[in-house]
Amino acid sequence: MRAPRSLQLRLALVLGVSVTVLWLLAATFTAQLLGQQMEVISDDALADAAERILPLAARDQRYHPEEAREPRVEALDERDDDQDERDTDLSKRVDDLNRRVEYLSYVVRNRDGRVILHSDDDASETLQSDGTPGFSSTDTMRLFTDRSHDLTIIVAEPLSRRAALARETQLSLALPLVVVIPLTLLAIFLVVRQTLTPVRRLRGDLAQRGPDNLAPLPDHRLPSELAPIVKGMNLLLDRLRAAFEAERSFAAHAAHELRTPVAGAIAQAQRLRSETRDAQAADRALGIETTLKRLNSLSVKLMQLARAEGARLSTPDPTDMRPVLEIVLRDFDREQRARLRHRLPPDPVLSHLDPDAFGILARNLIENALRHSTPGTPVEVTLAADTGLSVINDCDPLPPESLARITERFTRATQSVDGAGLGLAIVQTIAKRSGGSLTLVSPAAGRTRGFEAHFALPTA
């Protein structure tokens, strides 16, 4: 049987089994000890009964030597009313003795072997001994033999009675354990669960950490066993944060620094194309210009990605998103704007999303729709306070495997369309870090064709 993977269950199981075994061992040892003590007490009771019965038998024999009968102790107190005070005292002592030795059998014999006193009719036949004083045992009885005043007494106790007493004792010890052990196991589980609360809290804090959240773990009020672990994790998070910041800073600065020389190279390629009269050189200049523009677009996307990954994407006060979307729509050229069909609500669309981040997100969604839509077909842009931003374009439906991968970096749905494959990755990053959600559907909702990107604005 494999041990449970949960540390809480392991501790509870080990402690529970250990305590249960200790309880059972203690109960077994106690039962054995009590059994030995009960044997001693029972033997003492036999000897005490013999010491009490012998004087009574001797006294009765001394006062009534002429009676040749086998009287029983129960009958000793049934005398005539004309007995003297000594017989009355004897009767009282016999009554007390009867109450004390009701579970014992005994027989008293004189020097001649004649029975002068017995507990019941069977005792004179069943209780036999060689006359040696002391304890002895048969298959069914525990015997004690004693001699005094020329009389011999044999007192016996059934072994079955001792066994019954032992069973009662064991049952008395076992019954409380039936209640105590489950309660102990429950208490152990609750104590272990409460003790491991800092571990669960630390697990929750670790689950919140990721590329977008590398804040140090709280280290106050931690057990001494967890404090070094948290300290080591915080050092690791510091190194990761520094590495991520260096990577983002390098990407942003590299993309920014590339813009000026790339813009200059584009201008030179355009000038070369306009001044040359060689058609072949003009085509080469156009190819250079196209490549440089693609490089410039890639640098812009890299800066946007760095901005999405490293900057703060929420504001303390909500902002109306309609003016931001209007600016984004106006930034497209005349030909592209002619294909855009936008619907904005009359009332403000408030959100705590940073306006710059929303602008980057909207621009990438619209650019993606324009680039991948069927030529000449419109692109629908809708902004609503309750649903967020929705962008729909016409195209062939995407297969599920492509739809699942298009938010990965440098991944494009089709290789026939130009693009860096970063637009939807930037949108997905903003959505995750801002608390919004991005939903991609193909075909579009209620249609047999098209592609729909829906961004739910983060709430307060």
N, C-alpha and C positions, 0 to 999 in steps of 0.2 A: 504494500500500500504506500503510495507516494504521499509525502507530507504536503500540506497545503502551501501555496505560494505566498499567501498573506502572512506577514509577520505577526499581525494581531491574532489570527487564528492559531498560528504556531505557538505563540506564548500562552494563549488561553488553553490550548490542548495540552501542552507540556505541564503547565501548572495544575490544570484540572486532573490529569492522570496522576501526577505526583501526589497531590493532596488526597485523591481517592485511594490510592495505594496505601498511603500513610494512615488514613482513617481505618482501612480494612486491617492493616497490620496491627494498629493499636487496639482495635476491637478484638481481634483474634488473641493477641497477647493478654488483654484484660480478661477475656473469657477463660483462657487457660489458667490464669492466676486465680480468678474467682473459683474455678473448678477445684483447684488444689485447696484453696481456703475452705471451700464448702465440704470437701472430704475431711479436712481436719475438724471442722465444726461438727459435722455429723458423727465422727468418731468420738469427739468429746461428749456429744449428746448421748451416745450409747453408754459411755463410761459413767456419765452423770446419772442416767436412769438406773444403772446398776447400783450405784452408791445410794440412791434413794430407796430403791425397792428392797435391798437386802435388810436394812434395819427394820422395815415394816414386817418383812417375812419372819425375821428372827423374833421380833416382839410377839407376833401372832403365834408362833410356835411355842414360845415360852409361856404365854398365858393359856393356851389350849393344846397342850401336848397330847391329850387323850383323843382328839378328833382325828380319825384316820380317813381323811377325805382330801380331795384336790380342789380346794376353794379357788375362785378367781378374784382378782383384785376388785372387780366391779361389785362382787358380792360381799366384800368385807364390811361395807358400810350398811348392809341390810341386816342389822342385828336387832334383837329384841330391845324394847324400851327399858328393860331392867338392867342393862349393862352399866358398868360403872363409868366413871369419868374418863378412865384411860381408854376404854373402847370408843368413847365418843371422840376423843382426841385422835385416835387411830383412824376413825372414819373420815374425819376432816382431812387428815393427811393423805388418805387414799384418794379422796375426791380430787385433791390438788394434783396428785400423781397421775390420775387418769387423764386429766386435761393436758398434762405435759407429755405423756408417752402414748397418746392415742394411735400414733402411726407405727409404734414399735411392738414387737412380739417378744415375750420373755417367758421363762420358766425357771422356777426355783426348786431345787432338790435338796433333800437332807443327806446325812452321811450314808444312809442306807440306799440312796438313789430314789427314794419315794418322792413324788412330786407333791409339794406342799402349797405351791402357788404358781399360777400361770395366767397368761393374758387371754387365751382362748382355748378351745378344745383341741385345735390342731397343733398348738404350740408344743404340748408335751410329746407329740409324736415326731414333729419335724425338726425341733431344735435339739440336736445332739452334739456333744463335744467330748473330747478326751479329758476334759477337766483342767487343761493347762490354761492358767490365767493369761489374758491378752486378747489381741484381735486376730481374727481369721476370716476367711471368705469361702463361700461356696459359689456355685453357678448362679444362684438367685439371691443370696442373702449375704449381708455383712454382719459378722458375729463378734460379740465381746463377752468373754468369760471371766468371772471373778469369784473368789471364795472368801467367806467370812462367817464366823460363828458356826462352823461345821456345816455351812450351807454353801451350795454352788448355784450361781445364777448365770444364765445365758440370755443375753439381750440381742435381738436381731432386727435389722432394718432391711427392707427389700431393696435390691439394687435398682429395680425399675423406678422406685421413687427418687433415688438419687439421679438417675438418668433424666427423669421428668423435670427435676429441679434444674439440672444443667441446661436442658432445652429451653426452659422458661428464662433462665439467665441469658442465654445466647440470643433468644428472641427479644428480650428487653434491650440488649445492646444493639441488635440489628435494626429494630423498628425506627429508632431515632435517625439512624444513618440513611434510611430511605427518604427522609425529609431533609436532613442536613446536607447530604452530598449534592443533590440538585441545586439547593440554595447556594451552596459553596461554589459550584461550577458557574452559576449565574453571576454571583458576586465577583468571581475571578474575571469573567468575560467583561463585565461592566467596568471593573477597575482597570483592566488592560486597555479597554477601549478609551477610557478617560485619560489614561497615562499616555497613550499614543496620539492624543489630540494635536500636540505640536508637530508630529510627523505628518498628519493629514493636512494641517495648515501649511506646512512647508511644501507638501506635494501640490496643493492648490496654487501657491505662489509660483512654483516652478512651471506649472501648466500654463500660466499667463505669460511666461517669458518666451521670446522668440525674436526673429530679426527686427520686428517692429517695436519690441519692448524689451530692452536690456537693462532695465533699472535694477539696482542692487536689491537683494533679498533682505527683508527685515530680520535683524538679528537680536532683537530685544526679547527677554524672557524666554530664552531657549534653554533646554537642558544642556548640560555640559557635553553630552555625547553628540549633540547636533551642532553645537556652536562651531567646531572646526570644519564640519562639512559645509555649513553656510558660508563661513569665511573663505574656504576654497572656491565655492561656487561664485561668490562675489568677485574674487580675483579673476576667475575665468570669464565672467560677464564683462568685467572691465576690459580685458584683452580683446574679447569679441567686439565690444562696442568701439574700441579704438581701431580695430581692423576694418570694421564696416565703415566707420567715419572716414578713415583714410581712403578706402576704396571709392566711396561716394564723392569725397572731395576731389580725388584724382580724376574721376570720370567727369565731374562738373567742370573742373578747371581745364581739363584737356579739351572738352567739347567747346568751352568758351574761347580758349586760346586758338582753336582751329577755325573759328568763324571768320576772323579777320583775314588770315592768309587764304582761306578758301574763297572768301568773297573777292579778294584781289585776283585770285587765279581765274575765277569766273569772269570777272571784268576783262581780264587779258584775253581769255578765250573768245569772249563776245567781240572784242575789238579786232582780234585776229580774223574772226569769221567775217566781220563786216569790211575789213580792208583788203583781204585777199581776193584775187580773181581766179584763183585755182580752185575748181570745184572739189577736187579730191582733198585739198588742204582745208577747205571750208567744212566738208563732212567730218574730217578729223577734229577740227575745232569744235564742231557741234557735239561730237562724242565726248570730248574732254569736258565741255560745259555741262553736259547731262550727268556725267560721272561726278563732277564737282558739286552739282546741285544735290545729287543723291547723298554725297558725303556731308554736305551742309545740313540736309534734312536729318541724317543720322546723328550729327552732333546736337541738333536741337532736341531730338528724341532722348538722347543720353542725358542732356541737362534736365529734361522733364522727368525722366526716371529718377535721377538723383534727387530732384525736388520732391517727388512723390515718396521716396524712401526715407529721406532724412529730415524734411521740414515738418513743422507743426501743421496739421491739417484741420484743426478746429479752432473756432473763435469763441470767446466768452459770450458774446451777444449774437443772436441770430441775424442773418443777412438775407435780403431779398435776392433771389437768384435770377430773376427776370432780366435786369440790366446786364448782368454778366453774360447771359446767353445771347442777348441782342448784340453785344459787342463782338462776340465770337462769330455770329452769323454775318456781321458786316465785314469781317476781316477776309472772308473768302472773295475770290475775284468774281467779276460779273457773270462769267459763264457758269461757275459753280453755284452762285446765288440763285441763278435762274432755275436750277433744279431743286432747290430747297423749298419745302412746304412746311412752314412752322406754325404752331398754334401755342400761344401763350395766354394764360388766364388773366382776367382783369384784376384780380386780387393778388397781393404779394405772396410769393412762395418763399417762406422763411426756412432757413436751415442754419445750423452751426458749422457747416462745412466752410472751410476757407474759400473765399471767392476766387483766388488765383488757382487753387486746386480744382475747383469746379470748372473754371475756364479751360484748364488743361484737359480735364476729363471730357468735357463737351466737344472740344476741338478734335480730339482723337477719335471719338465715336463718329462724328460727322465725316471726318476725313476717311475713316475706314469704310463708311457706308458709300461715300462718293466713289472711292477707288474700286470697290468690289461690286457695285450695282451694275445692272444691265445698262449699257450706254443709252442715254436719252431718257431714262426713266427717272421719276422724281424720288426724292428722299424725304420722308416724313419725320419732322422733329416736333415732339410734343412735350410740354412741361406742364405739370399739374402739382398742386399742393399735396394731394393725397396719394398720388402714384409715383411722382418723381419725373425723371427724364427718360423719354423713350425715343429711339431712333430706328426707323424701319426703311429698308431698301429692298428693291426687287433683284432676285438672283435665283439660280438653281438651289434647291435645298441642299444643305451640307449634310454629309453622312455623320452619324453619331460620333465616330472616332475622331473626325476632324473637329467637330464642335467641342469635344472634351479637351482638345490640345491647343486651341487657338489663343488661349490666354497665356501660354508659355512664351518666354522671351525668344525672339528671333524665329518665331513660328508663324507661317502664313497658310491660310486655307488653300490658296492656289498659287503655284509658282509662276504662273503666267502674268501676274500683276506685280508691278513694282511696289516696293515697300520694304521697310527694315524688319517688320514683324515685331514691333515694340508697342504699337498703339494700344491694343487690348491688354497687353501686359501692364502698361502704365495705368490704364483704367482699373484693372483688377487690384493693383497695389493701392491706389487711392481708395478704392471701395473697402478693402480690408482694414487699412489703417485709420480710416475715418469713421468706421462703424456703419457704413452703408452696405448695400449688397448689389451685385451685378448678376443679372440673369440674361443668358443668351439662348435664343430659340430660333430654330430653323426647321420647317417653314415658319413664317410669322404667325402669330395667333390669329385664328379665323381665316387663314389663307392656305393655299396649296403651294405657294412659292415664297421666296423672300427670306430675309434675315432680320431678326429684331433683337436689339440690345436695350435692356431696361435697367436703369440705375435708380434704386430707391434711396432717396436722400436720408442721411442720418438725422435722427431726431435729437432733441435736447437730452 
